[in-house]
Amino acid sequence: MTHRRTWQKAEQRSAEFFGAARASGSGDGKETRSDSTHSRIYKEDKYRAKHAAVTLWDDTNKKAKKEGKIPVVILHEIGRAGFWLVCHSSDIDRIIKERELAKSAIDCRNKKLDK
C-alpha cells in the first residue's frame, strides 16, 4: 500500500505545475472537490503503479525519440466528439507551441480562401 504522504506530495507537485497548491482534504468537498486550489482548472490526480495510457505513451515515446519528435498519445472514443491527449509534463510547452503554429497556419489558409 502506498503511504498517504507519497500521493499527497505527487498531488502537490502537479498542482505547483499549474501555479496552484494541493487542496487540503481534496475530495472532501469543503472548498472544492478538485485536487488543487486552481481557480480555473479542475484537477484529478490518480497515483498508481501503472496506467494503461502511460504504458502506451512509453512505447510511443521510444518511437518518437528515434524520429526526433514529441510523443503524444491521442485517445478517441466511439460516439464522442473531440479527443484526449496524453503527454508528459516536460513536453507540454513544446506541444502548446506546435498547436499555436498549427492554428496560425490554419488562420493564414482561411484568410487566403476568404480573398
TAZIHU-V271348 format. One record per backbone hydrogen bond with DSSP energy under -1.0 kcal/mol. CO is the residue of the C=O (numbers start at 1). NH is the residue of the N-H. Records with the same first field share a line. If there is no record, write none. Layout:
CO=NH  NH
//
This chain:
3=6  7
4=8
5=9
6=10
7=11
8=12
9=13
10=14
11=15
12=16
13=17
15=18  20
16=19
21=37
23=26
25=28
35=23
43=35
51=55
52=56
53=57
54=58
55=59
56=60
57=61
58=62
59=63
60=64
61=65
62=66
64=69
73=86
75=84
77=80
84=75
86=73
88=91
91=95
92=96
93=97
94=98
95=99
96=100
97=101
98=102
99=103
100=104
101=105
102=106
103=107
104=108
105=109
106=110
107=111
108=112
109=113
110=114
//
